[in-house]
């Protein structure tokens, strides 16, 4: 791409993330890309980077990144929205410019490119998603080369339209499925943490080089892996990772996942009795058991109380813990009893239910 000048600002982009993580994603986008945040909405961050290159694909707290073609909050739920979508798609974007930027980040394939249209729609509109997709296709019109192939899988170019109530946003996808699914995480477990949430927790933990990071209930190792990659991707050094779980199968899954990232110290243990020295850990990251996964009849409050006391014991005086829970009230009560003070709280949705990301410091 040619160098940017003050009279040629980088094109605007937007990122999709987990609803509730917009503030954290905005912070990463702003700091990593030097971007101006233009707007946020549930699950969405619109921004303009100082320069637009492949660094946009290194963001870790978002699941997809797009070049912004157009956006509006003027939909009506009625059939006239379809004419609006077609007209704005045809007239608002500079498609040749957007496609040129896309080709600079993802070079054109040899042979004829394949393309795909994706429409996401929520809200009680009188028209179906397929009708919105047809309106998008009509609007693109002459901007799709007649020799391009219409394909359902492995498309070289994807045009997206997301409709949520009265809001619509249209763009050209820059990311691939690897941004959302992470190639490093090859082994999975039921109810495993989504990598973008783990990355948001790692960001919230304010990691620094050389820190000892503990996940006392590590499961598949998602939090430890994202912590390491968060620091490395932003060029800030390495961490010492330690994790454990009561489940041997979970530990083997974590071992396989983390092997290609440099590994970690993994142990079988009970998080209520950690075999670690007092004040030996800088950061704790933990996806606490949710009520629906811990088991009927199990005392979640007792588990939290004893586990939090152990976390407080091993955490250094200036340490920090970032925990995810579906039982925020129970977690706050256990934190108070363990002399851990909540300093930040973020609401997200996990496993189809609300969850809370708590940041705690020793008192």
C-alpha positions as CSV (number, residue, x, y, z in Angstrom):
1,X,0.0,0.0,0.0
2,X,1.3,3.6,-0.7
3,X,2.3,5.7,2.3
4,X,-0.5,7.5,4.1
5,X,-0.5,11.3,4.1
6,X,-2.5,13.8,6.3
7,X,-4.9,14.2,3.3
8,X,-5.3,10.4,2.9
9,X,-6.4,8.9,6.2
10,X,-6.6,5.2,6.6
11,X,-10.0,3.7,5.8
12,X,-12.3,3.1,8.8
13,X,-12.7,-0.4,10.1
14,X,-14.9,-2.2,12.5
15,X,-14.4,-5.2,14.8
16,X,-16.8,-7.7,16.2
17,X,-16.3,-8.9,19.7
18,X,-18.2,-10.6,22.5
19,X,-20.9,-8.2,23.8
20,X,-19.5,-6.6,27.0
21,X,-15.9,-6.6,25.8
22,X,-16.2,-3.3,23.8
23,X,-14.2,-1.2,26.3
24,X,-11.4,-3.7,26.5
25,X,-11.3,-4.3,22.7
26,X,-11.2,-0.5,22.2
27,X,-8.3,-0.2,24.5
28,X,-6.3,-2.8,22.6
29,X,-7.2,-1.4,19.3
30,X,-6.3,2.1,20.4
31,X,-2.9,1.1,21.9
32,X,-1.9,-1.5,19.4
33,X,-2.9,0.3,16.2
34,X,-2.8,3.9,17.4
35,X,-6.4,4.0,16.2
36,X,-9.2,6.5,16.8
37,X,-12.3,4.9,18.2
38,X,-15.2,6.3,16.3
39,X,-18.1,4.4,17.9
40,X,-19.0,1.4,20.0
41,X,-22.2,-0.7,20.2
42,X,-22.9,-4.1,21.8
43,X,-20.3,-6.4,20.3
44,X,-19.0,-3.8,17.9
45,X,-16.1,-1.3,17.8
46,X,-15.7,1.1,14.8
47,X,-12.3,2.6,14.5
48,X,-9.8,4.4,12.2
49,X,-6.2,3.2,12.5
50,X,-3.2,5.5,11.8
51,X,-2.1,3.0,9.1
52,X,-3.9,0.0,7.8
53,X,-1.8,-3.1,7.3
54,X,-1.6,-6.7,8.5
55,X,-1.1,-5.6,12.1
56,X,-4.9,-5.2,12.3
57,X,-5.0,-9.1,12.1
58,X,-2.9,-9.4,15.3
59,X,-5.7,-8.1,17.6
60,X,-6.6,-10.7,20.2
61,X,-9.7,-9.3,22.0
62,X,-11.9,-9.3,18.8
63,X,-13.2,-12.1,16.7
64,X,-13.4,-10.5,13.3
65,X,-12.2,-7.3,11.6
66,X,-13.7,-5.6,8.5
67,X,-13.2,-2.6,6.3
68,X,-16.2,-0.4,6.8
69,X,-18.3,0.1,3.7
70,X,-21.3,1.8,5.3
71,X,-23.3,1.9,8.5
72,X,-26.7,3.2,9.5
73,X,-29.0,3.3,12.5
74,X,-32.0,4.2,10.3
75,X,-33.6,0.9,9.6
76,X,-37.4,0.6,10.1
77,X,-38.0,-3.2,10.4
78,X,-40.2,-2.8,7.2
79,X,-39.7,-3.9,3.6
80,X,-38.4,-0.5,2.6
81,X,-35.2,-1.4,4.4
82,X,-34.3,-3.7,1.5
83,X,-34.3,-0.7,-1.0
84,X,-32.2,1.2,1.5
85,X,-29.7,-1.6,1.8
86,X,-29.4,-1.9,-2.0
87,X,-29.0,1.8,-2.5
88,X,-26.4,2.4,0.2
89,X,-24.4,-0.7,-0.9
90,X,-24.4,0.6,-4.5
91,X,-23.7,4.3,-3.8
92,X,-22.0,4.9,-0.4
93,X,-18.7,2.8,-0.5
94,X,-15.7,3.3,-2.7
95,X,-15.6,-0.4,-3.5
96,X,-12.5,-0.3,-5.8
97,X,-10.6,1.4,-3.0
98,X,-11.8,-1.1,-0.4
99,X,-11.0,-4.0,-2.7
100,X,-7.5,-2.6,-3.3
101,X,-6.9,-2.4,0.4
102,X,-8.1,-5.9,0.9
103,X,-5.8,-7.2,-1.9
104,X,-2.9,-5.4,-0.2
105,X,-3.5,-7.3,3.0
106,X,-4.5,-10.5,1.3
107,X,-2.8,-10.7,-2.1
108,X,-5.0,-11.8,-5.0
109,X,-5.0,-15.6,-5.5
110,X,-3.7,-17.1,-8.7
111,X,-6.6,-17.7,-10.9
112,X,-10.2,-16.5,-10.5
113,X,-11.1,-15.2,-7.0
114,X,-14.1,-16.7,-5.2
115,X,-16.4,-14.5,-3.2
116,X,-19.2,-15.0,-0.7
117,X,-22.0,-12.9,0.9
118,X,-22.7,-13.2,4.6
119,X,-25.8,-11.6,6.3
120,X,-26.4,-11.7,10.0
121,X,-29.8,-10.5,11.1
122,X,-31.5,-10.1,14.5
123,X,-34.7,-8.4,15.4
124,X,-38.3,-8.8,14.3
125,X,-38.1,-7.5,10.7
126,X,-40.9,-8.2,8.2
127,X,-38.3,-9.5,5.7
128,X,-36.1,-12.6,6.0
129,X,-32.4,-12.7,6.0
130,X,-32.3,-14.2,2.5
131,X,-34.1,-11.1,1.2
132,X,-31.5,-8.8,2.9
133,X,-28.8,-10.9,1.2
134,X,-30.4,-10.5,-2.2
135,X,-30.6,-6.7,-1.6
136,X,-26.9,-6.7,-0.7
137,X,-26.1,-8.6,-3.9
138,X,-28.1,-6.2,-6.1
139,X,-26.3,-3.3,-4.4
140,X,-22.9,-4.7,-5.1
141,X,-23.9,-5.0,-8.8
142,X,-21.0,-4.0,-11.1
143,X,-18.5,-4.1,-8.3
144,X,-18.3,-7.9,-8.4
145,X,-16.3,-8.8,-11.4
146,X,-18.3,-11.0,-13.8
147,X,-15.6,-13.7,-13.8
148,X,-15.4,-14.0,-10.0
149,X,-16.7,-17.3,-8.7
150,X,-19.6,-17.5,-6.2
151,X,-18.4,-20.0,-3.6
152,X,-19.7,-21.2,-0.2
153,X,-16.4,-22.2,1.4
154,X,-12.8,-20.8,1.4
155,X,-13.9,-17.6,-0.4
156,X,-11.1,-15.2,-1.2
157,X,-13.4,-12.2,-0.6
158,X,-16.3,-11.9,1.8
159,X,-18.9,-9.1,1.8
160,X,-20.7,-8.9,5.2
161,X,-23.9,-7.2,6.3
162,X,-24.9,-7.3,9.9
163,X,-28.4,-6.1,10.9
164,X,-29.4,-5.6,14.5
165,X,-32.8,-4.0,15.0
166,X,-32.6,-0.5,13.4
167,X,-28.8,-0.7,13.0
168,X,-27.0,-2.1,10.0
169,X,-23.3,-2.2,9.1
170,X,-21.7,-3.4,5.9
171,X,-18.1,-4.3,5.2
172,X,-15.4,-6.3,3.6
173,X,-13.9,-9.0,5.9
174,X,-10.2,-8.7,6.6
175,X,-9.8,-11.5,9.2
176,X,-10.0,-15.2,8.6
177,X,-11.5,-17.9,10.9
178,X,-8.1,-18.2,12.6
179,X,-8.7,-14.9,14.4
180,X,-11.7,-16.3,16.1
181,X,-10.7,-20.0,16.5
182,X,-6.9,-19.7,17.1
183,X,-4.7,-22.3,15.4
184,X,-2.7,-22.9,18.6
185,X,-5.7,-24.4,20.4
186,X,-6.0,-27.8,18.7
187,X,-7.6,-29.7,21.6
188,X,-10.9,-28.8,23.1
189,X,-13.1,-29.7,26.0
190,X,-16.8,-29.2,26.7
191,X,-17.6,-25.6,27.9
192,X,-14.0,-24.5,27.1
193,X,-13.5,-20.8,27.4
194,X,-13.7,-18.8,24.1
195,X,-10.2,-17.5,23.2
196,X,-11.3,-13.9,22.8
197,X,-12.7,-13.8,26.3
198,X,-9.4,-15.3,27.6
199,X,-7.5,-12.7,25.7
200,X,-9.7,-9.9,27.2
201,X,-8.9,-11.3,30.7
202,X,-5.2,-11.3,29.9
203,X,-5.4,-7.7,28.7
204,X,-7.2,-6.7,31.9
205,X,-4.5,-8.4,33.9
206,X,-1.9,-5.8,32.9
207,X,0.8,-8.4,32.2
208,X,4.5,-7.5,32.2
209,X,7.6,-9.4,31.2
210,X,8.9,-12.0,33.6
211,X,5.7,-12.2,35.6
212,X,4.6,-15.5,37.2
213,X,1.0,-16.2,35.9
214,X,-1.1,-18.8,37.6
215,X,-4.4,-20.5,36.5
216,X,-5.4,-22.7,39.4
217,X,-8.2,-24.4,37.4
218,X,-6.6,-24.4,33.9
219,X,-8.9,-26.7,32.0
220,X,-7.7,-26.8,28.3
221,X,-5.1,-24.1,29.0
222,X,-6.9,-21.3,27.1
223,X,-6.1,-18.6,29.6
224,X,-2.4,-19.5,29.9
225,X,-2.0,-19.6,26.1
226,X,-3.7,-16.3,25.5
227,X,-1.7,-14.7,28.3
228,X,1.6,-15.7,26.6
229,X,0.4,-14.6,23.2
230,X,-1.0,-11.3,24.4
231,X,2.4,-10.3,25.7
232,X,4.4,-11.7,22.7
233,X,2.1,-10.2,20.1
234,X,2.6,-6.8,21.5
235,X,6.4,-7.3,21.7
236,X,6.6,-7.1,25.5
237,X,8.5,-10.3,26.4
238,X,7.7,-13.6,28.0
239,X,5.9,-15.0,31.1
240,X,6.4,-17.9,33.4
241,X,3.2,-19.9,33.2
242,X,1.9,-22.2,35.9
243,X,-1.4,-24.1,35.9
244,X,-3.2,-27.0,37.5
245,X,-6.4,-28.9,37.5
246,X,-8.0,-31.7,39.4
247,X,-8.9,-33.5,36.1
248,X,-6.1,-35.5,34.5
249,X,-7.8,-35.3,31.1
250,X,-7.9,-31.5,31.3
251,X,-4.2,-31.4,32.1
252,X,-3.3,-33.5,29.1
253,X,-5.4,-31.3,26.9
254,X,-3.7,-28.2,28.3
255,X,-0.3,-29.8,27.8
256,X,-1.0,-30.6,24.1
257,X,-2.4,-27.1,23.5
258,X,0.5,-25.2,25.2
259,X,3.3,-27.4,23.8
260,X,3.7,-25.3,20.6
261,X,3.7,-22.1,22.6
262,X,6.7,-23.0,24.7
263,X,4.8,-25.1,27.3
264,X,3.9,-24.4,30.9
265,X,4.4,-25.9,34.4
266,X,1.3,-28.0,34.8
267,X,0.3,-30.0,37.9
268,X,-2.6,-32.1,39.1
269,X,-4.0,-30.4,42.3
270,X,-7.0,-29.2,44.2
271,X,-7.3,-25.4,43.8
272,X,-8.5,-25.3,47.5
273,X,-5.0,-26.5,48.6
274,X,-2.4,-25.1,46.3
275,X,1.1,-26.6,46.8
276,X,2.8,-23.2,46.2
277,X,4.7,-20.8,48.4
278,X,3.1,-17.7,49.9
279,X,3.3,-14.6,47.8
280,X,4.9,-16.4,44.8
281,X,2.6,-15.3,42.0
282,X,2.2,-12.0,40.1
283,X,-1.1,-12.6,38.3
284,X,-3.9,-15.1,38.6
285,X,-6.3,-15.8,35.7
286,X,-9.1,-18.2,36.3
287,X,-12.4,-19.3,34.7
288,X,-14.3,-20.3,37.8
289,X,-16.8,-23.2,37.6
290,X,-20.2,-22.0,36.5
291,X,-23.2,-23.3,38.4
292,X,-24.4,-25.3,35.5
293,X,-21.1,-27.1,35.1
294,X,-20.1,-27.6,38.7
295,X,-22.8,-30.1,39.4
296,X,-26.2,-30.4,41.1
297,X,-25.9,-30.5,44.8
298,X,-22.3,-29.2,44.9
299,X,-21.5,-26.2,47.2
300,X,-20.2,-23.6,44.9
301,X,-19.9,-21.0,47.7
302,X,-17.6,-23.3,49.7
303,X,-15.5,-24.0,46.7
304,X,-15.1,-20.2,46.0
305,X,-14.4,-19.4,49.6
306,X,-11.6,-21.9,50.0
307,X,-10.1,-21.3,46.5
308,X,-10.1,-17.5,46.9
309,X,-8.2,-17.8,50.2
310,X,-5.6,-19.9,48.5
311,X,-5.4,-17.3,45.6
312,X,-4.9,-14.5,48.2
313,X,-2.2,-16.5,50.0
314,X,0.0,-17.1,46.8
315,X,-0.6,-13.7,45.3
316,X,2.1,-11.0,45.8
317,X,1.1,-7.8,47.6
318,X,1.0,-5.8,44.3
319,X,-0.5,-8.7,42.4
320,X,-3.8,-8.9,40.6
321,X,-6.4,-11.6,39.8
322,X,-8.8,-11.6,36.9
323,X,-11.6,-14.1,37.3
324,X,-14.7,-15.1,35.3
325,X,-17.8,-16.3,37.0
326,X,-21.5,-16.7,36.5
327,X,-22.0,-16.3,40.3
328,X,-20.9,-12.7,40.8
329,X,-22.5,-12.3,44.2
330,X,-20.9,-15.5,45.5
331,X,-17.6,-14.4,44.1
332,X,-17.7,-11.0,45.7
333,X,-18.6,-12.5,49.0
334,X,-15.7,-15.0,48.8
335,X,-13.3,-12.2,47.7
336,X,-14.3,-10.1,50.7
337,X,-13.7,-12.9,53.1
338,X,-10.3,-13.5,51.4
339,X,-9.3,-9.9,51.6
340,X,-9.4,-9.4,47.8
341,X,-10.9,-6.1,46.7
342,X,-12.8,-5.8,43.3
343,X,-11.4,-2.9,41.3
344,X,-13.2,-3.6,38.0
345,X,-16.2,-5.5,36.7
346,X,-17.2,-6.4,33.2
347,X,-20.5,-8.2,32.2
348,X,-20.3,-10.7,29.3
349,X,-22.4,-13.7,28.1
350,X,-20.9,-17.2,28.4
351,X,-22.6,-20.5,27.7
352,X,-25.8,-18.6,26.9
353,X,-25.9,-17.0,30.3
354,X,-24.6,-13.8,31.8
355,X,-21.2,-13.9,33.4
356,X,-18.9,-11.3,35.1
357,X,-15.2,-10.7,34.7
358,X,-13.9,-9.5,38.1
359,X,-10.5,-7.8,38.7
360,X,-9.3,-8.2,42.2
361,X,-6.4,-6.8,44.2
362,X,-5.0,-7.8,47.6
363,X,-5.9,-5.5,50.6
